[in-house]
Amino acid sequence: MPANPFAKTPKVVVTFASTADAIAMESDAQAYGLPGRIVPVPSEIDAGCGLAWCCDAADREKLVAGLKEFGIVHEGVFAVELY
């Protein structure tokens, strides 16, 4: 039986204090080859500017290492299940 396409899957969500930081993340991620994309902050998380960076949970180590290595400004890193 195929996997349910409407099931939630584990994700990593990075939050930001400002929209400028979120937009900078998009540029930095492209420059440094970090996985993910900009999304609205999920309702499960109470955070900052309303924008977040999201990637698959399998990419957590690469993303977190990139945040640290490249000094990317962010508020927090969360594990959530999203559609």
VEXMI-700446 format. One record per atom (N, C-alpha, C): atom name; residue number from 1; x negated, y, z negated. Coordinates in pm, whole numbers, padded with zeros to 5 digits. Atoms other than C-alpha are relative to their C-alpha. Example, Ala and Ser with C-alpha at 12.3 -4.5 7.8 and 13.67 -1.06 7.14 Angstrom:
2
+----+-----+--------+--------+--------+
: at :   i :   east :  north :     up :
+----+-----+--------+--------+--------+
:  N :   1 : -00089 : -00119 :  00000 :
: CA :   1 : -01230 : -00450 : -00780 :
:  C :   1 : -00090 :  00120 :  00000 :
:  N :   2 :  00082 : -00119 :  00006 :
: CA :   2 : -01367 : -00106 : -00714 :
:  C :   2 :  00077 :  00109 : -00073 :
+----+-----+--------+--------+--------+
//
This chain:
83
+----+-----+--------+--------+--------+
: at :   i :   east :  north :     up :
+----+-----+--------+--------+--------+
:  N :   1 : -00084 : -00118 :  00000 :
: CA :   1 :  00000 :  00000 :  00000 :
:  C :   1 : -00089 :  00125 :  00000 :
:  N :   2 :  00083 : -00120 : -00005 :
: CA :   2 : -00149 :  00344 :  00094 :
:  C :   2 :  00019 :  00087 : -00125 :
:  N :   3 : -00007 : -00091 :  00114 :
: CA :   3 : -00226 :  00602 : -00174 :
:  C :   3 :  00111 :  00103 :  00020 :
:  N :   4 : -00106 : -00100 : -00005 :
: CA :   4 :  00050 :  00847 : -00257 :
:  C :   4 : -00060 :  00137 :  00037 :
:  N :   5 :  00057 : -00129 : -00041 :
: CA :   5 : -00030 :  01170 : -00065 :
:  C :   5 :  00048 :  00115 : -00089 :
:  N :   6 : -00053 : -00104 :  00087 :
: CA :   6 :  00173 :  01365 : -00325 :
:  C :   6 : -00048 : -00016 : -00145 :
:  N :   7 :  00052 :  00022 :  00134 :
: CA :   7 : -00021 :  01238 : -00627 :
:  C :   7 : -00106 :  00105 : -00034 :
:  N :   8 :  00104 : -00092 :  00045 :
: CA :   8 : -00238 :  01469 : -00833 :
:  C :   8 : -00134 : -00073 :  00002 :
:  N :   9 :  00135 :  00057 : -00001 :
: CA :   9 : -00614 :  01416 : -00803 :
:  C :   9 : -00091 :  00085 : -00089 :
:  N :  10 :  00091 : -00074 :  00086 :
: CA :  10 : -00901 :  01516 : -01034 :
:  C :  10 : -00076 :  00108 :  00078 :
:  N :  11 :  00070 : -00114 : -00060 :
: CA :  11 : -01051 :  01857 : -00953 :
:  C :  11 : -00083 :  00070 : -00106 :
:  N :  12 :  00076 : -00090 :  00086 :
: CA :  12 : -01304 :  02096 : -01100 :
:  C :  12 :  00041 :  00141 :  00041 :
:  N :  13 : -00043 : -00138 : -00025 :
: CA :  13 : -01186 :  02456 : -01134 :
:  C :  13 : -00092 :  00095 : -00076 :
:  N :  14 :  00086 : -00102 :  00059 :
: CA :  14 : -01419 :  02750 : -01197 :
:  C :  14 :  00079 :  00131 :  00000 :
:  N :  15 : -00074 : -00126 :  00011 :
: CA :  15 : -01261 :  03072 : -01326 :
:  C :  15 : -00096 :  00119 : -00006 :
:  N :  16 :  00078 : -00124 : -00007 :
: CA :  16 : -01378 :  03432 : -01296 :
:  C :  16 :  00071 :  00113 : -00072 :
:  N :  17 : -00055 : -00114 :  00072 :
: CA :  17 : -01329 :  03754 : -01493 :
:  C :  17 :  00057 :  00104 :  00096 :
:  N :  18 : -00044 : -00102 : -00095 :
: CA :  18 : -01281 :  03963 : -01180 :
:  C :  18 :  00015 : -00059 :  00141 :
:  N :  19 : -00018 :  00040 : -00140 :
: CA :  19 : -01167 :  03932 : -00821 :
:  C :  19 : -00132 :  00011 :  00075 :
:  N :  20 :  00131 : -00017 : -00066 :
: CA :  20 : -01508 :  04062 : -00713 :
:  C :  20 : -00090 : -00121 : -00023 :
:  N :  21 :  00081 :  00119 :  00030 :
: CA :  21 : -01677 :  03767 : -00889 :
:  C :  21 :  00049 : -00120 :  00080 :
:  N :  22 : -00056 :  00112 : -00076 :
: CA :  22 : -01440 :  03521 : -00719 :
:  C :  22 : -00038 :  00010 :  00148 :
:  N :  23 :  00036 : -00021 : -00140 :
: CA :  23 : -01505 :  03671 : -00376 :
:  C :  23 : -00151 : -00023 :  00020 :
:  N :  24 :  00145 :  00024 : -00007 :
: CA :  24 : -01881 :  03668 : -00446 :
:  C :  24 : -00028 : -00150 :  00000 :
:  N :  25 :  00018 :  00146 :  00004 :
: CA :  25 : -01849 :  03296 : -00527 :
:  C :  25 :  00021 : -00060 :  00138 :
:  N :  26 : -00026 :  00052 : -00134 :
: CA :  26 : -01704 :  03234 : -00184 :
:  C :  26 : -00122 :  00021 :  00090 :
:  N :  27 :  00119 : -00030 : -00080 :
: CA :  27 : -02002 :  03402 : -00021 :
:  C :  27 : -00120 : -00083 : -00046 :
:  N :  28 :  00113 :  00078 :  00055 :
: CA :  28 : -02254 :  03234 : -00254 :
:  C :  28 :  00012 : -00148 :  00034 :
:  N :  29 : -00021 :  00142 : -00029 :
: CA :  29 : -02101 :  02891 : -00202 :
:  C :  29 : -00037 : -00032 :  00144 :
:  N :  30 :  00033 :  00021 : -00140 :
: CA :  30 : -02134 :  02926 :  00173 :
:  C :  30 : -00152 :  00008 :  00020 :
:  N :  31 :  00144 : -00018 : -00015 :
: CA :  31 : -02493 :  03050 :  00145 :
:  C :  31 : -00080 : -00117 : -00059 :
:  N :  32 :  00074 :  00104 :  00070 :
: CA :  32 : -02600 :  02775 : -00098 :
:  C :  32 :  00053 : -00142 :  00024 :
:  N :  33 : -00052 :  00132 : -00031 :
: CA :  33 : -02393 :  02488 :  00040 :
:  C :  33 :  00075 : -00067 : -00113 :
:  N :  34 : -00076 :  00056 :  00111 :
: CA :  34 : -02172 :  02445 : -00266 :
:  C :  34 :  00141 : -00038 :  00046 :
:  N :  35 : -00132 :  00048 : -00043 :
: CA :  35 : -01847 :  02248 : -00228 :
:  C :  35 :  00113 :  00081 : -00062 :
:  N :  36 : -00120 : -00058 :  00057 :
: CA :  36 : -01500 :  02393 : -00275 :
:  C :  36 :  00058 :  00112 :  00081 :
:  N :  37 : -00069 : -00111 : -00065 :
: CA :  37 : -01270 :  02680 : -00191 :
:  C :  37 :  00071 :  00083 : -00105 :
:  N :  38 : -00076 : -00089 :  00087 :
: CA :  38 : -01085 :  02974 : -00345 :
:  C :  38 :  00145 : -00049 : -00008 :
:  N :  39 : -00140 :  00036 :  00023 :
: CA :  39 : -00745 :  02888 : -00498 :
:  C :  39 :  00056 :  00092 : -00108 :
:  N :  40 : -00057 : -00071 :  00115 :
: CA :  40 : -00500 :  03060 : -00733 :
:  C :  40 : -00032 : -00079 : -00128 :
:  N :  41 :  00026 :  00070 :  00126 :
: CA :  41 : -00576 :  02980 : -01099 :
:  C :  41 :  00119 : -00089 : -00031 :
:  N :  42 : -00110 :  00090 :  00033 :
: CA :  42 : -00369 :  02671 : -01186 :
:  C :  42 :  00069 :  00041 : -00130 :
:  N :  43 : -00078 : -00039 :  00118 :
: CA :  43 : -00095 :  02722 : -01445 :
:  C :  43 : -00051 : -00066 : -00128 :
:  N :  44 :  00056 :  00069 :  00118 :
: CA :  44 : -00274 :  02476 : -01679 :
:  C :  44 : -00112 :  00080 : -00066 :
:  N :  45 :  00115 : -00077 :  00049 :
: CA :  45 : -00554 :  02732 : -01722 :
:  C :  45 :  00042 :  00145 : -00019 :
:  N :  46 : -00025 : -00141 :  00029 :
: CA :  46 : -00520 :  03073 : -01885 :
:  C :  46 : -00132 :  00074 :  00016 :
:  N :  47 :  00129 : -00061 : -00025 :
: CA :  47 : -00798 :  03277 : -01730 :
:  C :  47 :  00010 :  00121 :  00090 :
:  N :  48 :  00039 : -00117 : -00076 :
: CA :  48 : -00924 :  03598 : -01578 :
:  C :  48 :  00086 :  00058 :  00110 :
:  N :  49 : -00049 : -00085 : -00108 :
: CA :  49 : -00844 :  03745 : -01242 :
:  C :  49 :  00113 : -00060 :  00083 :
:  N :  50 : -00104 :  00063 : -00082 :
: CA :  50 : -00597 :  03496 : -01094 :
:  C :  50 : -00054 : -00082 :  00115 :
:  N :  51 :  00063 :  00082 : -00104 :
: CA :  51 : -00844 :  03345 : -00847 :
:  C :  51 : -00101 : -00094 : -00064 :
:  N :  52 :  00093 :  00099 :  00052 :
: CA :  52 : -01054 :  03035 : -00903 :
:  C :  52 : -00067 : -00071 :  00116 :
:  N :  53 :  00069 :  00084 : -00098 :
: CA :  53 : -01296 :  02806 : -00720 :
:  C :  53 :  00035 : -00143 : -00034 :
:  N :  54 : -00044 :  00137 :  00025 :
: CA :  54 : -01183 :  02446 : -00680 :
:  C :  54 : -00075 : -00096 :  00091 :
:  N :  55 :  00060 :  00106 : -00081 :
: CA :  55 : -01360 :  02130 : -00566 :
:  C :  55 :  00039 : -00135 : -00059 :
:  N :  56 : -00028 :  00135 :  00048 :
: CA :  56 : -01319 :  01754 : -00600 :
:  C :  56 : -00086 : -00030 : -00123 :
:  N :  57 :  00072 :  00036 :  00122 :
: CA :  57 : -01422 :  01610 : -00936 :
:  C :  57 : -00132 : -00070 :  00032 :
:  N :  58 :  00123 :  00070 : -00038 :
: CA :  58 : -01683 :  01398 : -00756 :
:  C :  58 : -00116 :  00096 :  00028 :
:  N :  59 :  00102 : -00101 : -00030 :
: CA :  59 : -01869 :  01721 : -00669 :
:  C :  59 : -00037 :  00086 : -00121 :
:  N :  60 :  00021 : -00082 :  00121 :
: CA :  60 : -01880 :  01852 : -01029 :
:  C :  60 : -00148 :  00029 : -00026 :
:  N :  61 :  00142 : -00019 :  00032 :
: CA :  61 : -02253 :  01797 : -01088 :
:  C :  61 : -00066 :  00099 :  00097 :
:  N :  62 :  00059 : -00088 : -00101 :
: CA :  62 : -02352 :  01968 : -00763 :
:  C :  62 :  00047 :  00144 : -00021 :
:  N :  63 : -00054 : -00134 :  00019 :
: CA :  63 : -02122 :  02265 : -00830 :
:  C :  63 : -00056 :  00065 : -00126 :
:  N :  64 :  00048 : -00056 :  00126 :
: CA :  64 : -02223 :  02315 : -01194 :
:  C :  64 : -00149 :  00031 :  00008 :
:  N :  65 :  00144 : -00026 : -00018 :
: CA :  65 : -02593 :  02284 : -01106 :
:  C :  65 : -00021 :  00126 :  00083 :
:  N :  66 :  00011 : -00118 : -00086 :
: CA :  66 : -02544 :  02545 : -00833 :
:  C :  66 :  00035 :  00128 : -00074 :
:  N :  67 : -00037 : -00118 :  00080 :
: CA :  67 : -02368 :  02785 : -01069 :
:  C :  67 : -00117 :  00046 : -00086 :
:  N :  68 :  00113 : -00030 :  00089 :
: CA :  68 : -02662 :  02764 : -01308 :
:  C :  68 : -00123 :  00044 :  00080 :
:  N :  69 :  00121 : -00027 : -00077 :
: CA :  69 : -02943 :  02756 : -01051 :
:  C :  69 :  00003 :  00136 :  00068 :
:  N :  70 : -00010 : -00124 : -00076 :
: CA :  70 : -02816 :  03054 : -00852 :
:  C :  70 :  00055 :  00115 : -00082 :
:  N :  71 : -00046 : -00108 :  00088 :
: CA :  71 : -02690 :  03255 : -01152 :
:  C :  71 :  00134 :  00057 :  00040 :
:  N :  72 : -00132 : -00046 : -00044 :
: CA :  72 : -02334 :  03273 : -01023 :
:  C :  72 :  00086 :  00033 : -00122 :
:  N :  73 : -00080 : -00049 :  00113 :
: CA :  73 : -02119 :  03478 : -01263 :
:  C :  73 :  00138 : -00066 :  00003 :
:  N :  74 : -00130 :  00064 :  00012 :
: CA :  74 : -01814 :  03285 : -01386 :
:  C :  74 :  00043 : -00002 : -00146 :
:  N :  75 : -00052 :  00007 :  00137 :
: CA :  75 : -01591 :  03248 : -01693 :
:  C :  75 : -00010 : -00140 : -00058 :
:  N :  76 : -00004 :  00136 :  00053 :
: CA :  76 : -01542 :  02876 : -01732 :
:  C :  76 :  00011 : -00104 :  00109 :
:  N :  77 : -00011 :  00115 : -00090 :
: CA :  77 : -01545 :  02532 : -01572 :
:  C :  77 :  00096 : -00099 : -00065 :
:  N :  78 : -00105 :  00085 :  00055 :
: CA :  78 : -01240 :  02309 : -01619 :
:  C :  78 :  00024 : -00122 :  00087 :
:  N :  79 : -00044 :  00121 : -00071 :
: CA :  79 : -01135 :  01957 : -01526 :
:  C :  79 :  00152 : -00004 : -00007 :
:  N :  80 : -00146 :  00007 : -00007 :
: CA :  80 : -00772 :  01942 : -01410 :
:  C :  80 :  00042 : -00095 :  00111 :
:  N :  81 : -00055 :  00078 : -00110 :
: CA :  81 : -00551 :  01728 : -01193 :
:  C :  81 :  00095 :  00089 :  00078 :
:  N :  82 : -00079 : -00086 : -00087 :
: CA :  82 : -00399 :  01912 : -00898 :
:  C :  82 :  00050 : -00076 :  00121 :
:  N :  83 : -00051 :  00058 : -00125 :
: CA :  83 : -00198 :  01832 : -00588 :
:  C :  83 : -00091 :  00035 :  00114 :
+----+-----+--------+--------+--------+
//
